[in-house]
Amino acid sequence: MLSVYEGFFSGGARIVHSDIVLGLTEGGQHHEVLSLYGEVHREATRQRMADDTCYRALTAAGVGVTTLGRTFRGTGVSADFTGAELAETARATAGADVILSLKEQPLGLLNQAGLPRRPVVVCLHRSDPQNQGAALDELKAAIADGTVVACVCCAESTRAAYLAAGIPAGLLHVIPNGVDLFRFRPDAARRLAVRTELGIDPAAPVVVFAARYDAMKNVPLLLAAARAWLDRVPDGQVLMCGAGMAAANTGLTADIAEAFGARQGLTGRLRLLGVRRDMEGLYAASDVVALTSAWGEAAPLCLIEGMMCGAVPVATDVGDSAAIVAGHGLITAPDPEEIAAAWSQAAASRTDLAPALAASRERFSRTRMIASYAALLDRAAADVFREFDESPAG
């Protein structure tokens, strides 16, 4: 199997897909990864492939990772591929039985003429195909060509959105996101360690916001809610982490200055932590995991990871968030005062909701997710070999 990524940069889709590749490799499949970009500049953060946690996990497990060596600076996937880039892609694809495209963007490369023809399974992780630029057209072209044999949707909202966009229903398969339940679990030692590191009182209520600095995440709404909540909860703490969630991001600091206005003193309890490698610790240290996204989400990984670590989810109604949160947390309108009140309610309910969160763990299991992917890929490979055997030249 060959997976094709745009690049290695902070984001839930790359984390989930890389974990799937690792799980399938553990199950005996042979996987390689081809990345269009070796370095990505986005969310006010320079992200080198060699520094990325997913890249390091894959290579440590023996998964071969190569790159075309491009540098992404916010201009999208260019169709002007060089002869050397196409030759490297041809080498990588020729050795694969099935190709997995991480989202539809890599199809701009895979649709190039002259490459070895291999069945492609596209892994879809958004609920806004209309906002994916030319990538939706590339997906439709690959389907019309017969190259795409399946699309894996990480959420029901993804399936519904792509169906409405004209993707045939028979190609759309839903496999919900899952996480490593051993890594993401309530852990008193981690909770204390992270709070000690950050100088947070063990009894203080803590809200974590794990997201990249992107318009879809609606950071201004999160900050407006944080101001309202910190103003009414004297010992409350809000942790912001992810690409661009750092003081070096002038866009974020301007957003903070505007949101807090005359109450800048409250920002001492708003922690900008940037990209963290210990999300299981941050979630375990938190009482609430917040999501304020306005569009595009499908099955937000932060909600699942946070819930599995014992944090109560509070989210806007986007993608499959309402289905994920049902019985475990709260869904709010995109109103800062309502969100702030929900954070307090969620923090106070953490102990009462713990049994429901514990009972839902199997539903969000990585094992379940990987088994479903393995079954779908086995079917795709079997169908390809069957077509070859039944062809006149077979």
N, C-alpha and C positions, 0 to 999 in steps of 0.2 A: 504494500500500500504506500502511496505517496500522498502526503498532505501539502497543499500549497497555501502559504500565508502571504498576506501583504507584507507584514513585518512583525517583529517582536516588540510590542509596546504595551503599556499598561492598559488593561481592559478585561472584562469578564469573559468575553468570547474566546480570547486567546488562552486564558487560564483553563476554561472548561475543555476546549479542544485539545490542549496539550495534555491534560489529565486523561482524556479519552485515549489519546495515542499511547500514553504510558500504560494505561490499563490493558489495551489491546495487545501491546508488546508483551506485557506480563502473561497474557493468555496464549502466547505462542505465535502471534502474527509478526511479520517483519514490516517495519515502518521506516520511512524516511520523510524528511521535511525539506521543502524548497521555499525560501523566503525571497520575495521580490526585493525587499529593502534590507540593507545591513545596518542602517541607522535611520532613526525617525526623529524629526523635530516637530513636536506638537504638544498642546497643553502647556506651553511655555517651558518644556522640558526636553533636553536632549536625551534620547534613549537609544543606546547602542545594543545591538543584538547580543554581543558577547557578555554584556552586563545583566541581561534579562534573566529573571528567575526561571521562567519557563524554558528558555534555551538551555540554561545550566542543568535543569532537571532532565530534559530530554537527552542531552549529550552524556550526562552521567549514567543514564540507563542504557546507553549504547545505541540510541537512535541517531542516525546520521543526519546532520543539518547542514545544508549548503545555502548560499545566497547569491543572487545576481549582483549584489554589491551596490545597489542603488541607494541614494539618500533621499528620504521623503521630507519635503518642506511645505506640505499643505497644498500641493497642486494636483493631487489625485494620481491615479494610475495612467501613465502615458502609453499610447499605443505604439510609440516609436521605439520598438525594441531593436537592439543591434543584432548583427549576425552572431556575435559571441553569446549574447543572452539567449537567443533562440536555440543555439547549439547546446548550451548548458541545460535548458529546459527539455530539449529533445532527449538528451542523455538521461535525465531524471525520470521523464515520463515513460521512456522505452522499457525501463526495468520494473514498471508497476503493472499489476493486474487491474487495480481500481485506483482512481485518484479522488481524494477528498479535497474540496475547495472550501477553505475557511471563509465563509460568507461568499457573496457573489463577485466581489471585486477582483479576485485573481482570474476570473474568466476572461478578462481583457487580455491576459497572456495566453491562457489555455485555448482560446478561440483562434489564435494565430494559425494561418495556413501552413501546412507542411510538417506540423508536429505529429508524432505517433498518435494514432487514434486509440484512446482508451476510455472506458466508461467513467463518468464523473458523478460523484455524489456531492451535492452542494449542502453545506451546513449553514442554516440560516438562524441568525440570532437577534433579529430586530423585528419590530412590528410596523415599520414605516418604509416599505419598499419604494414609495414615491419620492423619498428623500435620499435615495442612494445614487443619484446622478445617473450616469450611463450604465451603471452596473446592472440595473434591472433589464435594460435592453440587451446586455451581454448574456444575461441568464435566459431570456426568451430566445435569443439566437442559438444558444447551445442546446436548448430544448428542441427547437425546430430542426436542428441538425441531427438530433438523435444522440448527441453526446451525453447529455445529462440523463441519468437513469433513475435518479431519486433526489429528493430534497428533504433533509432532516430539519424539522422545525423544533426549536427548544421550548415552544409554548403554543398553546391553542391560539393565542392572539396572533402569533406569527403565521400559523396556517391560515387563519381567516383573512389576514391582510394580504398574503400572497395569492390566495384564491381570488380575492376581489381584484387583484392586479392582473389577473389573467393567466396565472400558472395552473396547469391542469391538476385537478383534485387527486388523480391517481398517482401523481409523483410526490405528493406532500405527506410525509410521515412525521408524527409528533413523538419525540423522545424528550421528556422533561429533564432539565438540568439536575445533576446530583453532585454531592460533595463527599469528601473523605470523612466519614463519621468518626474515625479515630483522631484525626487532626482537629476537626471542628466539633468540640464538645465543651460543656461547662467544665471549668477547671479552676479551682480555688487558688492553686499555686500560681498559675499564669495571671489570674485576676490581681492578686496581690503584687506580683512582680512588676507588671506594667504600671499599676497605680503608684508603686514606690518609685519606679523610674521617672514618671511624669510628675511626682510630687502631689498626687491626688489623694485626699483623705479616703480611707477605706469605705466610709459611710456615705460619701458624696454621690449624688445622682449623676450619671455620665451618659451622654448621647454621642454616638459615633456616626459620622457621615463619610462613607467610603465611596469615592467617585473621582472621575477625572474632571478637569476643568473644561467643561463643554456646555454649550447652550442648552442641550437637551436635559442636562442634570438640574437646570434651574437653580443655580447657586444663589442668585439674589433672593429667591424665596426662602432658601435654607437660612441665609444670613438674617433675613427679616424675622423669621421664626426664632432664631438663636437669640437675637436681641430681646424679643419679647420674653422668652423663657429665662434667660440669664437675669433679666431685670426682676423677675418675680421669684426666682429660685437662687438665693444668695450663695449657696455652696455648689450650684450646678456647674458642670464642665461640658463643653462641646469639643469633640475631637474631629478634625477634618484631615483626611488622608487620601492619597492618590496622586496621579500625575498632575502637576500644576497647583496642588494644594500646599503651597509653600510661600514664605514671605518674599522669595525672589520673584514671584509672579506679580508683576505690577498691576495686571488686570484684576487679580484677586484682592490685592491690598486696596485698590480703588473701590472695589465693590464693598469691602468691609467698611471703609471710611464713610461711604454713602449710606450703608444700611444702619450703622450705629450712630451716625450723626453726633449729637451732643453727648451721647452716652459711650464715648470711646473707652472710658474706664472699664467697661464690661469686657472688652476684648482681651483682657488678661486671662480670662477663663475660656477663651476661644483658641484652641491649640492647632497650629498649622504644622502637620507632621510629614507632609510630602509622601513619597512612595515608601511603603513599609513592607518588610519581608516577613513580618510576624503577625499577620492579620488574625490568626487564631487567638493570639494574646490580646490584641486590641478589642476584639469582640467579647472575649471572656471578661475583660475589664469593664465592659460597658453594660448599662442597663437597658438602653434603647438603641436600635439601629434605624437610622432615618433615611428615607428616600423622598425626594421632592421633584422628581423628573416630570417634564411637561409632555414628552412624546418619546417614541422610539424604543422604549424598553419592551422586553419580551418576558423573560423570567429572571429578574435581577438577581445576580449572584450574591450581592451584599445581603439581601434579605434572607436568603437561604443559609449562608455561612453564619450570619449573625444569630439567627434563630437557633441553629444547631449548637451555638456556644452559650445559649441562654439569654441573649438580648431580645427584648420584645420589639417586633417590627412595627414601625409607623410609616405609612407610605401614601403617596397620592395614587389615585386610581388610574394607572397606566399599565398597558400590557396585561400580563397575568398576575399582577401584584395582588389584586383583591382575592383571587383564588388561593394564592400562596399564603396570604396573611390570615385568611378566614379561620377563626377559632384560636388564633395565636397572637393576634395583635390588632391594630387599628388602621382603617383607611380614612383619610381626611380629604376635605376639599383643599384646593391650592390657596389657602388663607393662612397667613402667618400666626394670627391669634389662635385659630382652631388647631393648628399644628402644635403650637407651644402647649396648649391645654392637653392635647393628646399625649405629648411627651411626658408630662407630669402624671397623667393617668396610667400610661404604660409602665413608667418606672415604679409606681406604687403597686402595680398589679404583677410585677415580675415573679414574685414567689407563688402567687395563685395560679399563674399561667404555666409554671414550670412543668407540671404533669402533662399538659396538652402538648407542649413543645417536645417533651421526651417521647410521647406516644406517636409523634409524627415522624420520627427519625428515619424509619425504614422507607417512607415515601420519598425522602430526599437522598437516598443512598447512591453513592458513586457506583457501587456494585451493580445495582439495578440498571443504571444508565449505560454502563459499559457493556453489559450483557445484551441490552437492546441494540446497541450499535453493532456489536459483533454479529448478531443474528441478521441484521439488515445487510451488512457488508458481505456476509456469506451468501445470502440470496442473490445479491447483485453480481458477485463473482460467478456463482453457479449459472445464472442466466446468460452471462457472457460466454462461458465455455460451452453451454448448450447451443447457443446460436452458432458458435464456431463449428461445433461438431455436425450440426444439421445443415451447414452451408454447402453448396455444391463443391467448393474447393476443400472442405474439411476432411 
